[in-house]
Amino acid sequence: MNLSVQEIDNQLLMLSEQEQLKVLNLLKNRLQPFILKEEQNSFATFGGILKDSPNFNGDPVEIQRRMRDEWN
């Protein structure tokens, strides 16, 4: 049974608010593993990972200058 998004939406709107919340909770519980996996694979997990790198200690302007000069 394949329903379109519009058909599903129409059926949900016919339910009481309490029944709609049950459906939403069911969906949330079913999707949670996928959401967690996506969060683990997100770019945000790399935030701050280089903060202790010796390559980025010091004056940021001087680091940029050295990197730029490396190309010449």
C-alpha positions as CSV (number, residue, x, y, z in Angstrom):
1,M,0.0,0.0,0.0
2,N,1.7,3.1,-1.2
3,L,0.3,6.4,0.0
4,S,1.3,9.8,-1.1
5,V,2.4,12.4,1.4
6,Q,-0.8,14.3,0.9
7,E,-2.9,11.2,1.5
8,I,-1.0,10.4,4.7
9,D,-1.4,14.0,5.8
10,N,-5.1,13.9,5.1
11,Q,-5.5,10.7,7.2
12,L,-3.5,12.2,10.1
13,L,-5.7,15.3,10.1
14,M,-8.8,13.1,10.6
15,L,-7.3,11.7,13.8
16,S,-7.7,13.3,17.2
17,E,-4.9,15.4,18.5
18,Q,-4.0,12.6,21.0
19,E,-3.9,10.0,18.2
20,Q,-1.7,12.3,16.1
21,L,0.8,12.6,19.0
22,K,0.9,8.9,19.2
23,V,1.8,8.6,15.5
24,L,4.4,11.3,15.9
25,N,6.0,9.6,18.9
26,L,6.0,6.3,17.0
27,L,7.8,8.0,14.0
28,K,10.2,9.7,16.3
29,N,11.1,6.4,18.0
30,R,11.5,4.7,14.6
31,L,13.7,7.5,13.2
32,Q,15.9,8.0,16.3
33,P,18.6,5.5,15.2
34,F,18.9,7.3,11.8
35,I,19.0,10.7,13.5
36,L,21.8,9.6,15.9
37,K,23.8,8.1,13.0
38,E,23.5,11.3,11.0
39,E,24.6,13.4,14.0
40,Q,27.6,11.2,14.5
41,N,28.6,11.6,10.8
42,S,28.0,15.4,10.8
43,F,30.8,17.9,10.3
44,A,30.1,19.2,13.8
45,T,31.8,16.2,15.3
46,F,35.1,17.6,14.1
47,G,34.6,20.9,15.8
48,G,37.6,21.8,18.0
49,I,39.5,18.7,17.0
50,L,42.6,20.8,15.9
51,K,42.6,23.2,18.9
52,D,45.6,21.5,20.4
53,S,47.5,21.0,17.2
54,P,51.0,22.5,17.3
55,N,50.4,23.7,13.7
56,F,47.8,26.2,14.9
57,N,49.4,27.6,18.0
58,G,50.6,31.2,17.9
59,D,49.5,34.3,16.2
60,P,46.8,33.6,13.6
61,V,48.0,36.4,11.2
62,E,51.5,35.0,11.3
63,I,50.2,31.4,10.6
64,Q,48.3,32.8,7.6
65,R,51.4,34.6,6.4
66,R,53.5,31.5,6.6
67,M,50.9,29.4,4.8
68,R,50.6,32.0,2.1
69,D,54.3,32.4,1.7
70,E,54.6,28.6,1.3
71,W,52.9,28.9,-2.1
72,N,55.4,31.3,-3.5
